[in-house]
Each structure stands twice: as C-alpha cells, then as structure tokens.
Amino acid sequence: MAEHVPHTVYYMEIIDLRDFFYQIKINCGNDSCMIAFNPELKELQFLDNKELTKHLISNIYQLRKILNNKRPDTFYLGFKLKFIFKNNSDAISFNDLSQIIVLDRRNGHYEVTSIKKEEKNIFQIFTDGCYLGNIKKGAYVALFKNLNGKLNLLYGKTEANSRSLIELMAVIEGLKHAQDIECLRIISDSRYVIKGLTEWVFNWKLNDWHTAQGEKVKNIVYWQEFDKLTENKYIEFEWVKGHSSQYENSICDYYAKMAAKGSV
C-alpha cells in the first residue's frame, strides 16, 4: 500500500548569489516565489508578496529551522531540496519535552502529532544504549512492559562505537521483538532517535535519503530498517531524562553497562 503524503511538498533551489545572500527559488505546485538568505548572518529576506510568500511567512519557524540548521559550507548554486511543513502548533510542540510525540502509520498513512504525557494502558518498550570508551565496548537494552505490567528484558553487545547509533539499535531490536504489537509506546532518553523518526525521516525520504546539508544520512541502513519496522503501527514516543531515577530507564541503563562489560 502506498503511503499517503500528509503535507504539501515544497521544492527549493539556490539559483544565484548576490551580496552574500543566496537567492532561493521555492516552488509549490504551479506557484513560486523568491527568498534570500545569508547563512553567516542567519538573515532571511522575502523578495515577493505572493500568496506562496505569505504561506512561507506563516510557517517561518519551520522555514528558518531548515535554513539555520544548514551549514554555511553546504550552500551552493544548484542545491536542491524537497521539504514539508507540519502544522505549526505541532512543529513547535515537538520541542516540548513534556509532550509525547505520536507517529501513526496505520492504513498507509504517515501522520505525526503531539499529545500531553499521561499514564496509559499500552504496550511499552523502554530502551537504552551505552558505549564505554575506556574498554571500547557497547551494548543495547530493550525492556518490554505488557498490559499486565509484566517485564521482559532483551540485551545485546555491539561493535558500534557511537552511543547515538546504539540507542537507535536498542529501539530497532525492541521493535523486532514486538512485530505483532500494533499500538505501543517507546520510552527513550535519546532525542536523536525520537526526532529522527518523527521529524527528519520523511524529509530524508523525499530527498532520496539525503539531509538538508545535501549529504547521505548517517547510519542510513539502520534508519531505513527503523522506518520499515514502524509501518502500519501506532507508536507513541516518550522522552525521559537519562539517569533521572525513573525505574525502568534505570534498569535499562544498568543492564546496558553490565552487558557492555560482559557481566551479564
């Protein structure tokens, strides 16, 4: 089943450089407009007064995020990028750590929203990963909590030497062992993992797995597997502060370190 495109797709192309401002053409359907951006000063100018221009201004928070996060050395003539805008209130709320981010991919859709954090009778996967630089060993943990509150632990060692990647591996392994669960909540202390799947992946896919820098996505094989494992699922992502004495997260942290040391 083909995935539903949840938002309008915009096309950006850098076509000129004038007085240190890159001239950027933006297309949407049959409409187009021009903006100018200085990546060193982070200064943005709107060069038209068209309906598309007004729409960009109404989504300036997200437009600035794309431009501001793009490294100055990756601006060049001919650079092209496809992107989408989310609902503005959702886009802003995604930075609120007290919110739960929801990814709903049931029925071929790909929709992301946010909800208030609350206790809920839903299958849960707590994940964590660690890399111990002093012994150059890493491990991941996924702790499953079913609807009856029963806990089951999964852990494994890895040769990866990046904690961010190991955190991603923990969620992947957790999802592999919960393939029959349609609705679940993932609790992680990794913003990298949560933002990757709920904010970045869709734009990466639009751009053939390239980032806004024009570079291939790092750890692309893992992100593609992660993306595949979430098909047809409803997933809530809850961020929990690491080392905050949250019970299940503390268990994950402990076993990740023990597994990396070879003590379990």
KEVO-701030 format. One line per field, with one value per residue (C-alpha): residue number from 1; x, y, z; chain. Coordinates in nm, 3 decimals, m for minus. Layout:
% KEVO-701030
pos	[NUM / ...]
c1	[X / ...]
c2	[Y / ...]
c3	[Z / ...]
unit	[A / ...]
***
This chain:
% KEVO-701030
pos	[1 / 2 / 3 / 4 / 5 / 6 / 7 / 8 / 9 / 10 / 11 / 12 / 13 / 14 / 15 / 16 / 17 / 18 / 19 / 20 / 21 / 22 / 23 / 24 / 25 / 26 / 27 / 28 / 29 / 30 / 31 / 32 / 33 / 34 / 35 / 36 / 37 / 38 / 39 / 40 / 41 / 42 / 43 / 44 / 45 / 46 / 47 / 48 / 49 / 50 / 51 / 52 / 53 / 54 / 55 / 56 / 57 / 58 / 59 / 60 / 61 / 62 / 63 / 64 / 65 / 66 / 67 / 68 / 69 / 70 / 71 / 72 / 73 / 74 / 75 / 76 / 77 / 78 / 79 / 80 / 81 / 82 / 83 / 84 / 85 / 86 / 87 / 88 / 89 / 90 / 91 / 92 / 93 / 94 / 95 / 96 / 97 / 98 / 99 / 100 / 101 / 102 / 103 / 104 / 105 / 106 / 107 / 108 / 109 / 110 / 111 / 112 / 113 / 114 / 115 / 116 / 117 / 118 / 119 / 120 / 121 / 122 / 123 / 124 / 125 / 126 / 127 / 128 / 129 / 130 / 131 / 132 / 133 / 134 / 135 / 136 / 137 / 138 / 139 / 140 / 141 / 142 / 143 / 144 / 145 / 146 / 147 / 148 / 149 / 150 / 151 / 152 / 153 / 154 / 155 / 156 / 157 / 158 / 159 / 160 / 161 / 162 / 163 / 164 / 165 / 166 / 167 / 168 / 169 / 170 / 171 / 172 / 173 / 174 / 175 / 176 / 177 / 178 / 179 / 180 / 181 / 182 / 183 / 184 / 185 / 186 / 187 / 188 / 189 / 190 / 191 / 192 / 193 / 194 / 195 / 196 / 197 / 198 / 199 / 200 / 201 / 202 / 203 / 204 / 205 / 206 / 207 / 208 / 209 / 210 / 211 / 212 / 213 / 214 / 215 / 216 / 217 / 218 / 219 / 220 / 221 / 222 / 223 / 224 / 225 / 226 / 227 / 228 / 229 / 230 / 231 / 232 / 233 / 234 / 235 / 236 / 237 / 238 / 239 / 240 / 241 / 242 / 243 / 244 / 245 / 246 / 247 / 248 / 249 / 250 / 251 / 252 / 253 / 254 / 255 / 256 / 257 / 258 / 259 / 260 / 261 / 262 / 263 / 264]
c1	[0.000 / 0.146 / 0.199 / m0.022 / 0.173 / 0.039 / 0.152 / 0.222 / 0.569 / 0.783 / 1.083 / 1.379 / 1.664 / 1.955 / 1.983 / 2.211 / 2.442 / 2.420 / 2.599 / 2.648 / 2.278 / 2.181 / 1.880 / 1.648 / 1.351 / 1.071 / 0.806 / 0.480 / 0.254 / 0.222 / 0.327 / 0.676 / 0.843 / 1.189 / 1.366 / 1.722 / 1.931 / 2.272 / 2.394 / 2.664 / 2.432 / 2.126 / 1.937 / 1.627 / 1.456 / 1.129 / 1.158 / 0.796 / 0.449 / 0.275 / 0.033 / 0.313 / 0.531 / 0.256 / 0.233 / 0.609 / 0.587 / 0.308 / 0.545 / 0.858 / 0.951 / 0.992 / 1.148 / 1.409 / 1.481 / 1.567 / 1.787 / 1.950 / 2.043 / 2.205 / 2.580 / 2.714 / 2.953 / 2.661 / 2.502 / 2.595 / 2.440 / 2.224 / 2.150 / 1.800 / 1.585 / 1.232 / 1.060 / 0.725 / 0.569 / 0.387 / 0.104 / 0.277 / 0.146 / 0.267 / 0.608 / 0.662 / 0.526 / 0.776 / 1.040 / 0.834 / 0.990 / 0.676 / 0.479 / 0.450 / 0.509 / 0.274 / 0.359 / 0.056 / 0.131 / m0.180 / m0.379 / m0.087 / m0.075 / 0.224 / 0.096 / 0.279 / 0.109 / 0.177 / m0.026 / 0.007 / 0.203 / m0.024 / m0.039 / m0.198 / m0.262 / m0.047 / 0.236 / 0.563 / 0.925 / 1.190 / 1.523 / 1.878 / 2.226 / 2.575 / 2.929 / 3.210 / 3.502 / 3.757 / 3.705 / 3.569 / 3.258 / 2.892 / 2.555 / 2.183 / 1.880 / 1.506 / 1.274 / 0.920 / 0.623 / 0.300 / m0.055 / m0.044 / 0.273 / 0.497 / 0.856 / 1.081 / 1.439 / 1.637 / 2.002 / 2.292 / 2.650 / 2.755 / 3.074 / 2.927 / 3.121 / 2.856 / 2.608 / 2.351 / 2.368 / 2.349 / 2.039 / 1.886 / 1.982 / 1.807 / 1.477 / 1.519 / 1.577 / 1.280 / 1.053 / 1.178 / 1.058 / 0.723 / 0.627 / 0.279 / 0.203 / 0.020 / m0.007 / 0.283 / 0.484 / 0.863 / 1.030 / 1.385 / 1.631 / 1.756 / 1.621 / 1.821 / 1.608 / 1.275 / 1.344 / 1.487 / 1.167 / 0.912 / 1.079 / 1.361 / 1.285 / 1.004 / 1.219 / 1.511 / 1.289 / 1.171 / 1.535 / 1.645 / 1.788 / 1.989 / 1.986 / 1.931 / 2.311 / 2.291 / 2.475 / 2.377 / 2.205 / 2.445 / 2.361 / 2.123 / 2.081 / 1.962 / 1.724 / 1.576 / 1.525 / 1.372 / 1.138 / 1.036 / 0.964 / 0.718 / 0.497 / 0.129 / 0.190 / 0.071 / 0.369 / 0.393 / 0.742 / 0.809 / 1.135 / 1.267 / 1.571 / 1.861 / 1.990 / 1.677 / 1.594 / 1.295 / 1.258 / 1.250 / 1.506 / 1.740 / 1.706 / 1.792 / 2.091 / 2.223 / 2.193 / 2.336 / 2.652 / 2.669 / 2.622 / 2.895 / 3.132 / 3.032 / 2.897 / 2.556]
c2	[0.000 / 0.338 / 0.585 / 0.888 / 1.217 / 1.405 / 1.753 / 1.964 / 1.918 / 2.229 / 2.248 / 2.471 / 2.560 / 2.802 / 2.992 / 3.291 / 3.465 / 3.842 / 4.046 / 3.738 / 3.648 / 3.326 / 3.375 / 3.080 / 2.990 / 2.797 / 2.613 / 2.461 / 2.322 / 2.594 / 2.871 / 3.003 / 3.282 / 3.406 / 3.440 / 3.544 / 3.405 / 3.488 / 3.171 / 3.353 / 3.617 / 3.386 / 3.671 / 3.587 / 3.815 / 3.765 / 3.909 / 3.877 / 3.947 / 3.645 / 3.404 / 3.147 / 3.410 / 3.471 / 3.098 / 3.078 / 3.369 / 3.193 / 2.893 / 3.099 / 2.897 / 2.582 / 2.759 / 2.921 / 2.586 / 2.436 / 2.729 / 2.792 / 2.426 / 2.402 / 2.456 / 2.762 / 2.545 / 2.344 / 2.646 / 2.648 / 2.731 / 2.448 / 2.300 / 2.148 / 2.030 / 1.899 / 1.964 / 1.973 / 2.190 / 2.034 / 2.204 / 2.497 / 2.419 / 2.058 / 2.165 / 2.395 / 2.146 / 1.881 / 2.075 / 2.048 / 1.758 / 1.714 / 1.614 / 1.269 / 1.254 / 1.024 / 0.854 / 0.690 / 0.480 / 0.267 / 0.233 / 0.355 / 0.699 / 0.880 / 1.130 / 1.292 / 1.477 / 1.552 / 1.477 / 1.551 / 1.298 / 1.070 / 0.720 / 0.481 / 0.109 / 0.049 / m0.194 / m0.020 / m0.059 / 0.114 / 0.138 / 0.246 / 0.202 / 0.272 / 0.287 / 0.254 / 0.438 / 0.310 / m0.052 / 0.028 / m0.186 / m0.111 / m0.270 / m0.203 / m0.291 / m0.309 / m0.365 / m0.474 / m0.399 / m0.566 / m0.459 / m0.662 / m0.489 / m0.792 / m0.703 / m0.885 / m0.786 / m0.803 / m0.701 / m0.748 / m0.639 / m0.437 / m0.332 / 0.015 / 0.296 / 0.570 / 0.599 / 0.764 / 0.468 / 0.220 / 0.400 / 0.359 / m0.009 / m0.058 / 0.069 / m0.137 / m0.456 / m0.374 / m0.330 / m0.654 / m0.840 / m0.660 / m0.714 / m0.836 / m0.530 / m0.262 / 0.007 / 0.074 / 0.338 / 0.372 / 0.541 / 0.659 / 0.918 / 0.973 / 1.283 / 1.172 / 0.859 / 1.034 / 1.333 / 1.108 / 0.915 / 1.185 / 1.492 / 1.401 / 1.073 / 1.198 / 1.478 / 1.236 / 1.004 / 1.294 / 1.366 / 1.007 / 0.970 / 1.291 / 1.555 / 1.930 / 1.950 / 1.753 / 1.462 / 1.098 / 1.024 / 0.877 / 0.526 / 0.508 / 0.129 / 0.147 / 0.437 / 0.254 / m0.055 / 0.157 / 0.317 / m0.023 / m0.165 / 0.116 / 0.054 / 0.001 / 0.083 / 0.344 / 0.449 / 0.697 / 0.832 / 0.950 / 1.116 / 1.051 / 1.223 / 0.983 / 0.899 / 1.052 / 0.752 / 0.660 / 0.292 / 0.119 / 0.356 / 0.286 / m0.088 / m0.035 / 0.182 / m0.074 / m0.375 / m0.184 / m0.113 / m0.467 / m0.617 / m0.393 / m0.511 / m0.873 / m0.908 / m1.049]
c3	[0.000 / m0.100 / 0.182 / 0.196 / 0.171 / 0.476 / 0.373 / 0.067 / m0.078 / m0.146 / m0.377 / m0.301 / m0.539 / m0.490 / m0.819 / m0.751 / m0.502 / m0.460 / m0.194 / 0.028 / 0.005 / m0.168 / m0.394 / m0.338 / m0.555 / m0.386 / m0.584 / m0.466 / m0.737 / m1.001 / m0.762 / m0.699 / m0.506 / m0.413 / m0.081 / 0.004 / 0.288 / 0.433 / 0.609 / 0.806 / 0.950 / 0.952 / 0.785 / 0.580 / 0.328 / 0.140 / m0.208 / m0.326 / m0.197 / m0.345 / m0.181 / m0.155 / 0.014 / 0.271 / 0.332 / 0.391 / 0.635 / 0.825 / 0.859 / 0.922 / 1.233 / 1.025 / 0.725 / 0.948 / 1.112 / 0.773 / 0.670 / 1.009 / 1.059 / 0.716 / 0.744 / 0.558 / 0.354 / 0.213 / 0.042 / m0.326 / m0.663 / m0.790 / m0.448 / m0.441 / m0.153 / m0.106 / 0.225 / 0.402 / 0.669 / 0.961 / 1.141 / 1.313 / 1.661 / 1.627 / 1.496 / 1.793 / 2.048 / 1.930 / 2.125 / 2.444 / 2.633 / 2.842 / 2.532 / 2.377 / 2.002 / 1.814 / 1.485 / 1.323 / 1.014 / 1.010 / 0.689 / 0.479 / 0.639 / 0.789 / 1.043 / 1.333 / 1.619 / 1.985 / 2.296 / 2.666 / 2.867 / 3.065 / 3.207 / 2.960 / 2.936 / 2.631 / 2.550 / 2.638 / 2.530 / 2.740 / 2.560 / 2.631 / 2.494 / 2.616 / 2.489 / 2.743 / 2.589 / 2.841 / 2.728 / 2.378 / 2.428 / 2.370 / 2.440 / 2.398 / 2.609 / 2.542 / 2.837 / 2.748 / 2.972 / 2.866 / 2.951 / 3.273 / 3.389 / 3.329 / 3.239 / 2.991 / 2.919 / 2.595 / 2.569 / 2.335 / 2.271 / 1.969 / 1.793 / 1.726 / 1.896 / 1.879 / 2.164 / 1.935 / 1.698 / 1.986 / 2.117 / 1.770 / 1.765 / 2.100 / 1.959 / 1.641 / 1.838 / 2.058 / 1.756 / 1.602 / 1.910 / 1.910 / 1.547 / 1.639 / 1.853 / 1.655 / 1.923 / 2.158 / 2.338 / 2.315 / 2.612 / 2.543 / 2.671 / 2.315 / 2.141 / 1.836 / 1.798 / 1.859 / 1.635 / 1.365 / 1.312 / 1.389 / 1.231 / 0.995 / 0.819 / 0.597 / 0.452 / 0.416 / 0.213 / m0.005 / m0.085 / m0.154 / 0.198 / 0.189 / 0.462 / 0.425 / 0.402 / 0.076 / 0.240 / 0.272 / 0.601 / 0.857 / 0.969 / 0.673 / 0.684 / 1.045 / 0.978 / 0.681 / 0.895 / 1.172 / 0.919 / 0.782 / 1.128 / 1.205 / 0.902 / 0.990 / 1.356 / 1.603 / 1.815 / 2.098 / 2.170 / 2.524 / 2.619 / 2.968 / 3.116 / 3.146 / 3.495 / 3.646 / 3.869 / 3.651 / 3.741 / 3.403 / 3.249 / 3.542 / 3.477 / 3.110 / 3.197 / 3.446 / 3.214 / 2.918 / 3.118 / 3.256 / 2.908 / 2.764 / 3.040 / 2.976 / 3.330 / 3.228]
unit	[A / A / A / A / A / A / A / A / A / A / A / A / A / A / A / A / A / A / A / A / A / A / A / A / A / A / A / A / A / A / A / A / A / A / A / A / A / A / A / A / A / A / A / A / A / A / A / A / A / A / A / A / A / A / A / A / A / A / A / A / A / A / A / A / A / A / A / A / A / A / A / A / A / A / A / A / A / A / A / A / A / A / A / A / A / A / A / A / A / A / A / A / A / A / A / A / A / A / A / A / A / A / A / A / A / A / A / A / A / A / A / A / A / A / A / A / A / A / A / A / A / A / A / A / A / A / A / A / A / A / A / A / A / A / A / A / A / A / A / A / A / A / A / A / A / A / A / A / A / A / A / A / A / A / A / A / A / A / A / A / A / A / A / A / A / A / A / A / A / A / A / A / A / A / A / A / A / A / A / A / A / A / A / A / A / A / A / A / A / A / A / A / A / A / A / A / A / A / A / A / A / A / A / A / A / A / A / A / A / A / A / A / A / A / A / A / A / A / A / A / A / A / A / A / A / A / A / A / A / A / A / A / A / A / A / A / A / A / A / A / A / A / A / A / A / A / A / A / A / A / A / A / A / A / A / A / A / A / A / A / A / A / A / A]
***
